Amino acid sequence: MNSDLEKIIKLQQIDTETDLLRDRIREIPLFIQQIEESIKLKNEEFKQRGEQFKTRKVELKSRDLELKSAEENITKKGGELYKVKTNEAYRALEKEIEDEKNKKEGLEETILLLMDAIDSGEKQLAEEKMAFEKEISEFENQKKILQDETREKEERVKKFEQEKASCVSGVNPQLLGKYERIRKSKYGLAVVPIIEEKICGGCQINLPQQKVNEVLSGKDIVLCEHCSRILYIQVKQESVSS
């Protein structure tokens, strides 16, 4: 095989591994940010719900005062019944007492509903907060693992960059420039094997036998006439030491 081609194949393997590592390095902080934003939103939701309970408690206190006032009015008006001098005044006062009693019953029902809503709601909120705190703890552990993963992958990228620098030093500059241009236009994949003896490993299109023969001869750098990627014959599985 052409020695320049061997180096370009090695270079492609290094770049492919490096690209994968860099993609993962970029993904990790985005994932962490997404989770942290969801935590922030959840905490804001808890805060809002807590404020709602404060509002309900203020309303409960107000209803308690109204109930106390209604009870006092019932007692007061009940005492006045014995002081009125006409039947008309007596009936009017009875009506006022009845209205106060109806108001009292309505307030008592409202107060019970408010107390039940506050008690059950605060209990549910406390349970949700406890469960969420556990989720946050698990996330913090996961975050540390991801940060460790980032550092490990950054170290691997540095090693690949050193390996690439060593590999590039012996490559024909014109071929290297062609490789970089193809890689940039073909989503990072510039060098591909011929698969099943006749198919381009990049565009998956059948190659003319003459083109395959040119690659087999190993004399020149041969490009796929469909996708312009550099072709080679994969004699054995290539690997890159990480």
C-alpha positions as CSV (number, residue, x, y, z in Angstrom):
1,M,0.0,0.0,0.0
2,N,1.1,3.6,-0.8
3,S,3.0,4.9,2.3
4,D,1.2,8.2,2.2
5,L,-2.1,6.4,2.0
6,E,-1.2,4.4,5.1
7,K,-0.5,7.6,7.0
8,I,-3.8,9.2,5.8
9,I,-5.7,6.1,6.9
10,K,-4.1,6.3,10.3
11,L,-4.8,10.1,10.4
12,Q,-8.5,9.4,9.6
13,Q,-8.7,6.9,12.5
14,I,-7.1,9.4,14.8
15,D,-9.5,12.2,13.7
16,T,-12.5,10.0,13.9
17,E,-11.7,9.0,17.5
18,T,-10.9,12.6,18.4
19,D,-14.2,13.8,16.9
20,L,-16.2,11.3,18.9
21,L,-14.4,12.3,22.1
22,R,-15.0,16.0,21.4
23,D,-18.6,15.5,20.6
24,R,-19.0,13.8,24.0
25,I,-17.1,16.5,25.8
26,R,-19.5,19.1,24.3
27,E,-22.5,17.0,25.2
28,I,-21.7,16.6,28.9
29,P,-21.9,20.3,30.0
30,L,-25.1,20.8,27.9
31,F,-26.7,17.8,29.7
32,I,-25.6,19.1,33.1
33,Q,-26.9,22.6,32.3
34,Q,-30.3,21.1,31.2
35,I,-30.6,19.2,34.5
36,E,-29.6,22.2,36.5
37,E,-32.1,24.4,34.7
38,S,-34.9,21.8,35.4
39,I,-33.8,21.8,39.1
40,K,-34.1,25.6,39.2
41,L,-37.5,25.5,37.6
42,K,-38.7,22.8,40.1
43,N,-37.4,24.9,43.0
44,E,-39.2,27.9,41.7
45,E,-42.4,25.8,41.4
46,F,-42.0,24.7,45.1
47,K,-41.5,28.3,46.1
48,Q,-44.7,29.4,44.3
49,R,-46.7,26.6,45.8
50,G,-45.3,27.6,49.2
51,E,-46.5,31.2,48.6
52,Q,-49.9,29.9,47.7
53,F,-50.2,28.1,51.0
54,K,-49.2,31.4,52.8
55,T,-52.0,33.1,50.9
56,R,-54.4,30.4,51.9
57,K,-53.4,30.7,55.6
58,V,-54.0,34.5,55.4
59,E,-57.4,33.8,54.0
60,L,-58.0,31.2,56.7
61,K,-57.1,33.7,59.4
62,S,-59.5,36.2,57.8
63,R,-62.3,33.6,57.7
64,D,-61.6,32.8,61.4
65,L,-62.1,36.5,62.2
66,E,-65.3,36.6,60.2
67,L,-66.5,33.5,62.1
68,K,-65.7,35.1,65.4
69,S,-67.6,38.2,64.4
70,A,-70.6,36.2,63.3
71,E,-70.7,34.3,66.6
72,E,-70.4,37.6,68.5
73,N,-73.3,39.1,66.5
74,I,-75.5,36.0,67.1
75,T,-74.9,36.3,70.8
76,K,-75.4,40.1,70.8
77,K,-78.6,40.0,68.7
78,G,-79.9,37.1,70.8
79,G,-79.6,39.3,73.9
80,E,-81.4,42.1,72.1
81,L,-84.4,39.9,71.3
82,Y,-85.6,40.5,74.9
83,K,-85.3,44.2,74.6
84,V,-87.4,44.9,71.5
85,K,-90.9,46.2,72.1
86,T,-92.7,45.4,68.8
87,N,-93.4,42.2,66.9
88,E,-92.0,43.8,63.8
89,A,-88.8,44.6,65.4
90,Y,-88.6,41.2,66.9
91,R,-89.1,39.4,63.6
92,A,-86.5,41.7,61.9
93,L,-84.0,40.8,64.6
94,E,-84.8,37.1,64.3
95,K,-84.1,37.4,60.5
96,E,-80.8,39.1,61.3
97,I,-79.9,36.3,63.7
98,E,-80.8,33.7,61.1
99,D,-78.7,35.4,58.5
100,E,-75.7,35.4,60.9
101,K,-76.2,31.7,61.6
102,N,-76.3,30.9,57.9
103,K,-73.2,33.0,57.5
104,K,-71.5,31.2,60.4
105,E,-72.3,27.8,58.8
106,G,-70.9,28.8,55.5
107,L,-67.8,30.1,57.1
108,E,-67.3,27.0,59.2
109,E,-67.6,24.9,56.0
110,T,-65.1,27.2,54.2
111,I,-62.7,27.1,57.1
112,L,-62.8,23.3,57.2
113,L,-62.2,23.1,53.4
114,L,-59.3,25.5,53.7
115,M,-57.7,23.7,56.6
116,D,-58.0,20.4,54.8
117,A,-56.5,21.9,51.6
118,I,-53.6,23.4,53.4
119,D,-52.8,20.3,55.5
120,S,-53.0,17.9,52.6
121,G,-51.3,20.3,50.2
122,E,-48.4,21.0,52.6
123,K,-48.0,17.3,53.3
124,Q,-47.8,16.5,49.6
125,L,-45.4,19.4,49.0
126,A,-43.1,18.1,51.8
127,E,-43.1,14.6,50.3
128,E,-42.4,15.9,46.8
129,K,-39.5,18.1,48.2
130,M,-38.1,15.1,50.0
131,A,-38.2,13.0,46.8
132,F,-36.7,15.8,44.8
133,E,-33.9,16.2,47.2
134,K,-33.0,12.6,46.6
135,E,-33.1,13.2,42.9
136,I,-30.8,16.2,43.3
137,S,-28.4,14.1,45.4
138,E,-28.3,11.4,42.7
139,F,-27.7,14.1,40.0
140,E,-24.8,15.5,42.0
141,N,-23.2,12.1,42.1
142,Q,-23.9,11.7,38.3
143,K,-22.5,15.2,37.7
144,K,-19.2,14.2,39.4
145,I,-19.0,11.1,37.3
146,L,-19.6,13.1,34.1
147,Q,-17.0,15.7,35.1
148,D,-14.5,12.9,35.7
149,E,-15.5,11.5,32.3
150,T,-14.9,14.9,30.7
151,R,-11.4,15.1,32.2
152,E,-10.5,11.6,31.1
153,K,-11.7,12.3,27.5
154,E,-9.8,15.6,27.4
155,E,-6.7,13.7,28.3
156,R,-7.3,11.2,25.5
157,V,-7.9,14.1,23.1
158,K,-4.5,15.5,24.0
159,K,-2.8,12.1,23.4
160,F,-4.6,11.8,20.0
161,E,-3.5,15.4,19.1
162,Q,0.1,14.4,19.9
163,E,-0.2,11.2,17.8
164,K,-1.8,13.3,15.0
165,A,1.1,15.8,15.0
166,S,3.6,12.9,14.7
167,C,1.5,11.3,11.9
168,V,1.1,14.5,9.9
169,S,4.8,15.4,9.9
170,G,5.5,12.7,7.3
171,V,2.5,13.2,5.0
172,N,2.8,14.9,1.6
173,P,1.5,18.5,2.2
174,Q,-0.7,18.5,-0.9
175,L,-2.3,15.2,0.1
176,L,-2.8,16.5,3.6
177,G,-4.5,19.6,2.3
178,K,-6.7,17.5,0.1
179,Y,-7.5,15.2,3.1
180,E,-8.5,18.1,5.3
181,R,-10.7,19.7,2.5
182,I,-12.5,16.4,2.0
183,R,-12.9,15.8,5.7
184,K,-14.4,19.3,6.1
185,S,-17.0,18.8,3.3
186,K,-17.8,15.2,4.2
187,Y,-18.8,15.5,7.9
188,G,-15.3,14.4,9.1
189,L,-15.0,11.3,6.9
190,A,-12.4,11.7,4.1
191,V,-10.9,8.2,3.9
192,V,-13.1,5.1,3.5
193,P,-12.5,1.4,2.7
194,I,-14.0,-0.4,-0.3
195,I,-16.5,-2.9,1.1
196,E,-17.8,-6.1,-0.5
197,E,-15.0,-5.6,-3.1
198,K,-16.8,-2.9,-5.1
199,I,-18.8,-0.5,-2.9
200,C,-17.5,2.8,-1.6
201,G,-17.6,2.8,2.2
202,G,-18.6,6.4,2.2
203,C,-21.5,6.9,-0.2
204,Q,-22.4,3.2,-0.5
205,I,-22.4,3.4,-4.3
206,N,-20.9,0.6,-6.5
207,L,-17.5,1.5,-8.0
208,P,-16.4,0.7,-11.6
209,Q,-14.0,-2.3,-11.6
210,Q,-11.3,-0.1,-13.1
211,K,-11.5,2.2,-10.1
212,V,-11.2,-0.8,-7.8
213,N,-8.2,-2.0,-9.7
214,E,-6.5,1.4,-9.3
215,V,-7.0,1.1,-5.6
216,L,-5.7,-2.4,-5.6
217,S,-2.5,-1.4,-7.4
218,G,-1.6,0.9,-4.5
219,K,0.4,3.2,-6.7
220,D,-1.7,6.4,-6.4
221,I,-4.3,8.1,-4.2
222,V,-7.7,7.2,-5.7
223,L,-10.9,9.1,-5.0
224,C,-14.5,7.8,-5.3
225,E,-16.0,9.4,-8.4
226,H,-19.3,9.9,-6.6
227,C,-18.4,11.3,-3.2
228,S,-14.7,12.3,-3.8
229,R,-13.5,10.4,-0.7
230,I,-10.1,8.7,-0.6
231,L,-10.5,5.0,-1.1
232,Y,-8.4,2.1,0.2
233,I,-8.6,-1.7,0.5
234,Q,-9.2,-2.9,4.0
235,V,-6.8,-5.9,4.3
236,K,-7.4,-6.2,8.0
237,Q,-9.2,-4.3,10.8
238,E,-7.4,-1.1,11.6
239,S,-7.3,0.1,15.2
240,V,-6.1,3.1,17.1
241,S,-4.5,2.8,20.5
242,S,-6.3,5.0,23.1
